[in-house]
């Protein structure tokens, strides 16, 4: 069943659109976060649901009740924890709690006492004497003591100490599980939203840009900064990394995928000089929706396409060279085979040679003066043919 529905909600402030055709559905029992860096957008959604503000266009419903036309029925379901815990300065804590119980016609004494102890609200302090933490804890107990079906939380964790923040969020998850509480978490804290939410809607420039499902998400979003000028970015883009612009690094990327995949790519690229940081909402919005990021993606893609064209040209040239070499080799082999075939068809020509018992032919002859005369082989052969097997020259 739908607990909250925003149907084409638009809110203008003069010519500025704070919300621009926002369509959202939050299911009963869901922890749903709306993240935006624009405080006005988050505040407008909360006030429209509480019927403190009317939309310029569209409508909103809670459990199928129109928040504007049936506001009394709607407020019976709602609990609200605001960004600023505002109470009358003269009011005391216990009186605030009792007033809320009376308005919702809820007894809830046992639940109230347990909540007061859990959030350290036992003392009946006057609001004027409360510290910021006391006001925040009072606001939380006041919202939860009426056992709401839908809880609106507007940036309530922003000013909390870390220990109180963990206790508060753990309590919300417990109530979600045990009481089927629907939680609409309006914030700019990406880390908390991704850890506790079932789904997240991202609002940028008044519009819902994307809805993220968190059930299968295993790690927080990261910013990768690389200190290497010549970097092959294709492996990073292939796993979903998106370029960012950071002056303190040669390359920067936003990564919201599985960390083992990123680790593998960093190892394959043999990267050593890099830094990995937790991402913030501003980083995600910049990486996915800003004009600068879109230009960065376009630039990377153009470079990759040019490189692919060059690689293809080189591959064609290499294939052509290999083909020509193969043709040359094959032609050379065929030529050698043809020569060998011709040689095989030639008749075997033999010449008469001296008998084996003939005296060895000497190519040297001593003259009377003791000098050695060298005879040419042609002269020796002529004399052999004439029967002069002693090697002497014809006079």
CORMO-V704821 format. One record per helix or strand of 2 or more residues. SS is the DSSP state (H for helix, E for strand). FROM is the first residue (numbers start at 0). LEN is the number of residues. If there is no record, write none. Layout:
ss = [SS;SS]
from = [FROM;FROM]
len = [LEN;LEN]
//
This chain:
ss = [E;E;E;H;E;E;H;E;H;H;H;H;E;H;E;H;E;E;E;H;E;E;H;E;H;H;E;E;H]
from = [1;15;30;38;56;64;70;77;92;108;126;131;149;161;181;189;198;206;221;233;241;250;258;273;280;290;363;371;376]
len = [12;12;5;11;6;2;5;4;11;10;3;13;5;18;6;7;6;7;5;5;3;5;10;5;9;55;3;3;9]
//
